[in-house]
């Protein structure tokens, strides 16, 4: 009887060792339910991150492609619709790409060499305070021979890849009437107003190249 039990135990041990050997050869099974890895050959604008090379068709100087390496990634929360911004150097100035949304993404580029102020827009701090108080989407103003419509104003927060802590600010946004322009105004405590002029573009005009790391 003891001999039979010993034979059975040896057979079980051999079977276990064979199963372990198979797992070592095939490797561990991939985790199920995790986020899908992006296709590095077909990265979308929403996949971009700091270190990537971004090429935007036809929006550079003299209608050339605008190519820059993103040295900064920021996630902006200002209401119900957060977005990301990627900034870098292009021909001795800063440019940025803005990407909002998940399924139907909205993409815009900042490539204006001017350093705009609220005075350039014909606005004052009191004007913006009044607009914020009214929260009226009928408010508008003229700038660059275009009409700009009020969209939102509220507290916001930016988490930048080069800073450990998020930055808080107050944010106003205006959209060009029947046009691609977006004007974003930020006011951080102790700093002057920062004005960014964006132009909406097609997501298909953006190509993202992942840096080899």
C-alpha positions as CSV (number, residue, x, y, z in Angstrom):
1,X,0.0,0.0,0.0
2,X,2.8,2.4,0.9
3,X,4.5,1.7,-2.4
4,X,1.3,2.6,-4.4
5,X,0.9,5.9,-2.4
6,X,4.6,6.7,-3.2
7,X,4.1,6.0,-6.9
8,X,1.0,8.3,-6.9
9,X,2.9,11.1,-5.2
10,X,5.8,10.8,-7.6
11,X,3.4,11.0,-10.5
12,X,1.7,14.1,-9.1
13,X,5.1,15.8,-8.6
14,X,6.1,15.1,-12.2
15,X,2.8,16.5,-13.4
16,X,3.2,19.7,-11.3
17,X,6.8,20.2,-12.6
18,X,5.6,19.8,-16.2
19,X,2.9,22.4,-15.7
20,X,5.4,24.8,-14.2
21,X,7.7,24.3,-17.1
22,X,5.0,25.1,-19.6
23,X,4.2,28.4,-17.8
24,X,7.8,29.4,-17.9
25,X,8.0,28.9,-21.6
26,X,4.8,30.7,-22.5
27,X,5.3,33.5,-19.9
28,X,2.6,35.1,-17.8
29,X,-0.8,35.8,-19.3
30,X,-1.4,39.5,-20.0
31,X,-3.6,41.3,-17.5
32,X,-7.2,41.6,-18.5
33,X,-9.3,44.7,-18.2
34,X,-6.3,47.2,-18.1
35,X,-6.2,50.3,-20.3
36,X,-5.2,49.5,-23.9
37,X,-1.7,50.5,-25.0
38,X,-1.7,53.2,-27.7
39,X,-0.6,52.2,-31.2
40,X,2.7,53.9,-31.4
41,X,2.6,54.0,-35.2
42,X,-0.8,55.9,-35.1
43,X,-0.8,58.1,-32.1
44,X,-3.7,60.5,-31.8
45,X,-3.4,64.1,-30.5
46,X,-5.0,63.0,-27.2
47,X,-2.2,60.4,-26.8
48,X,0.6,63.0,-26.8
49,X,2.7,63.5,-23.8
50,X,5.9,65.4,-22.7
51,X,8.9,64.3,-24.8
52,X,6.8,63.6,-28.0
53,X,7.5,65.3,-31.3
54,X,4.3,67.0,-32.6
55,X,3.8,68.0,-36.2
56,X,0.8,70.1,-37.3
57,X,0.2,70.4,-41.0
58,X,0.2,73.9,-42.6
59,X,0.0,76.1,-39.5
60,X,3.7,77.1,-39.2
61,X,5.3,80.2,-40.7
62,X,4.5,80.7,-44.4
63,X,2.0,77.8,-44.2
64,X,4.8,75.3,-43.4
65,X,4.3,72.4,-41.0
66,X,4.7,73.4,-37.4
67,X,7.0,70.9,-35.7
68,X,8.0,71.0,-32.0
69,X,9.1,68.8,-29.2
70,X,6.6,68.9,-26.3
71,X,8.7,69.9,-23.2
72,X,5.7,70.5,-21.1
73,X,2.4,68.7,-20.5
74,X,-0.5,70.3,-18.6
75,X,-3.9,69.0,-17.6
76,X,-6.4,71.9,-17.2
77,X,-9.6,71.6,-15.2
78,X,-11.9,74.6,-15.5
79,X,-15.4,73.3,-15.3
80,X,-17.0,70.2,-16.7
81,X,-14.8,69.9,-19.7
82,X,-11.0,69.4,-18.9
83,X,-8.4,69.6,-21.6
84,X,-4.7,69.0,-22.0
85,X,-2.0,71.4,-23.3
86,X,1.4,70.5,-24.7
87,X,3.9,73.3,-25.2
88,X,7.3,73.6,-26.8
89,X,9.7,75.8,-28.7
90,X,9.2,76.7,-32.3
91,X,11.5,79.2,-34.1
92,X,12.5,81.1,-30.9
93,X,8.9,81.3,-29.5
94,X,6.6,79.1,-27.5
95,X,3.7,77.3,-29.2
96,X,1.1,75.0,-27.7
97,X,-1.4,72.3,-28.7
98,X,-4.7,72.1,-26.9
99,X,-6.8,68.8,-26.9
100,X,-10.2,68.5,-25.3
101,X,-12.8,65.7,-25.3
102,X,-12.6,61.9,-25.5
103,X,-14.5,60.6,-28.4
104,X,-15.0,63.7,-30.6
105,X,-11.9,65.6,-29.6
106,X,-11.5,69.3,-30.2
107,X,-7.9,70.3,-31.2
108,X,-6.5,73.9,-31.3
109,X,-3.1,75.4,-31.7
110,X,-1.5,78.5,-30.3
111,X,1.0,79.9,-32.7
112,X,0.5,83.7,-32.5
113,X,3.9,85.4,-32.0
114,X,2.2,88.4,-30.2
115,X,2.3,88.6,-26.4
116,X,-1.2,89.8,-25.9
117,X,-2.5,91.6,-22.9
118,X,-6.1,92.4,-21.9
119,X,-5.4,96.0,-22.9
120,X,-4.7,94.7,-26.4
121,X,-8.2,93.1,-26.3
122,X,-9.7,96.4,-25.3
123,X,-10.8,95.0,-21.9
124,X,-10.1,96.0,-18.3
125,X,-10.0,93.9,-15.1
126,X,-13.3,95.6,-14.2
127,X,-14.8,94.5,-17.5
128,X,-13.9,90.9,-16.9
129,X,-15.2,91.1,-13.3
130,X,-18.5,92.3,-14.6
131,X,-18.7,89.6,-17.3
132,X,-18.0,87.0,-14.7
133,X,-20.7,88.4,-12.5
134,X,-23.3,88.4,-15.2
135,X,-22.5,84.9,-16.6
136,X,-24.3,86.0,-19.8
137,X,-23.3,84.2,-23.0
138,X,-24.7,87.2,-24.9
139,X,-21.7,89.3,-23.8
140,X,-19.2,90.0,-26.5
141,X,-16.4,92.3,-27.7
142,X,-14.5,93.1,-30.8
143,X,-10.8,92.3,-31.3
144,X,-8.7,91.8,-34.5
145,X,-11.8,92.8,-36.6
146,X,-13.6,89.8,-35.2
147,X,-16.4,89.4,-32.7
148,X,-15.7,87.3,-29.6
149,X,-18.5,85.7,-27.6
150,X,-18.3,84.9,-23.9
151,X,-18.4,81.2,-23.1
152,X,-17.4,80.6,-19.5
153,X,-15.6,82.1,-16.5
154,X,-14.7,80.1,-13.4
155,X,-11.9,78.9,-11.1
156,X,-9.5,76.5,-12.7
157,X,-6.5,74.4,-11.9
158,X,-3.5,73.3,-14.0
159,X,-1.3,70.3,-13.2
160,X,2.0,70.7,-15.1
161,X,4.5,68.0,-15.8
162,X,7.4,70.2,-14.7
163,X,5.8,71.2,-11.3
164,X,5.0,69.0,-8.3
165,X,2.0,71.0,-7.2
166,X,-1.1,72.2,-9.2
167,X,-1.5,75.9,-10.0
168,X,-4.8,77.6,-9.3
169,X,-6.2,80.5,-11.4
170,X,-9.4,82.2,-12.6
171,X,-10.3,81.5,-16.2
172,X,-12.3,83.3,-18.9
173,X,-13.0,81.8,-22.3
174,X,-14.3,83.6,-25.5
175,X,-15.0,82.0,-28.9
176,X,-14.8,83.7,-32.2
177,X,-18.3,84.3,-33.8
178,X,-18.5,82.0,-36.8
179,X,-14.8,81.3,-36.7
180,X,-12.0,79.0,-35.4
181,X,-10.6,81.3,-32.7
182,X,-10.6,80.6,-29.0
183,X,-9.4,83.3,-26.5
184,X,-8.4,82.0,-23.1
185,X,-7.6,84.4,-20.2
186,X,-6.1,83.3,-16.9
187,X,-5.5,85.3,-13.8
188,X,-3.3,83.8,-11.1
189,X,-2.9,85.5,-7.7
190,X,-0.2,88.1,-7.9
191,X,0.4,87.7,-11.6
192,X,-0.9,89.7,-14.6
193,X,-3.5,88.3,-16.9
194,X,-2.2,85.7,-19.3
195,X,-3.9,85.8,-22.8
196,X,-3.7,82.8,-25.2
197,X,-5.1,83.0,-28.7
198,X,-6.0,79.5,-30.1
199,X,-7.1,78.5,-33.5
200,X,-9.2,75.3,-33.9
201,X,-7.8,72.8,-36.4
202,X,-8.6,69.3,-37.6
203,X,-7.4,66.4,-35.4
204,X,-6.2,64.7,-38.5
205,X,-3.7,67.5,-39.1
206,X,-1.8,66.5,-36.0
207,X,0.9,63.8,-36.1
208,X,2.5,62.6,-32.9
209,X,5.9,60.8,-32.8
210,X,6.8,59.0,-29.6
211,X,10.3,59.5,-28.4
212,X,12.4,56.3,-28.0
213,X,13.0,55.8,-24.2
